[in-house]
Amino acid sequence: MKISELSAETGVSVPSIKYYLREGLLPAGVAVATNQADYGEAHIRRLRLIRALIDVGELPVASVRNVLAAVDSERTSLHDAFGSVMHSLDAGSHVVDADVDAAVVEVRRWIRHRKWAVEATAPATRMLAELIVTLRRFGFPAQMNEFDRYADQIFPSCEFGVEYARAMPDRTVAVETMVVGTVVYERAFAEIRRLALEAASARAHVRARATRPRGTIRRSGVAPVLRGPIGRDAPG
């Protein structure tokens, strides 16, 4: 297919496709004329992966390049390729902070306690430590054992995800599956939590209204909403 057809098939603009070609993120098509190349299903799949990393994962181009290198390398085992992908997803500048350094020690102790085989250089270790320190500075207790229940719940689904990826017909597809599953599912879980928080807040709001004594005057700057005699909302 022509580059215009590739654009129509994937929803990625022609200028973006040309940019990915220049950056080496997308392999070149098969030349069929001086200024024309032919693209196939592999290009469609790679473009969708690139867009998932950039649009959903919000990764910079440099990190996308590292992830794609792990996808394409045939010299590393699937485990090492998965590790490279995970490390690339969290790679970035981290703050220099004594409190974070101390929290990193806590996180690593927690990982050992769980008997998880995790590289000492895994960026997620320090990222989690930074998040814990931020929570504590806002008054949250944020002790590591508070995360045990969530870790217990999430580990089986991670095992399933790894086995699902490893069962793919070839290595490239297996690593791609791990990348997409990681990036997209993490975003999905975050959005579900936001929806749950809004629902929990709405439930708490209803309970608060139900227990407030009749005739209580709100002291916020927002006028209360009153029910009129025919059931319509009327500003009070």
Secondary structure, DSSP 8 states (H G I E B T S, - for coil): --HHHHHHHHT--HHHHHHHHHHTSS---EEEETTEEE--HHHHHHHHHHHIIIIIS---HHHHHHHHHHHH-SSS-HHHHHHHHHHHHH-S-----HHHHHHHHHHHHHHHHTT----TT-HHHHHHHHHHHHHHHTT----GGGGHHHHHHHHHHHHHHHHHHHTSSSHHHHHHHHHHHHHHHHHHHHHHHHHHHHHHHHHHHHHHHHHS-TT----SSS--EEE-TTS-EEE-
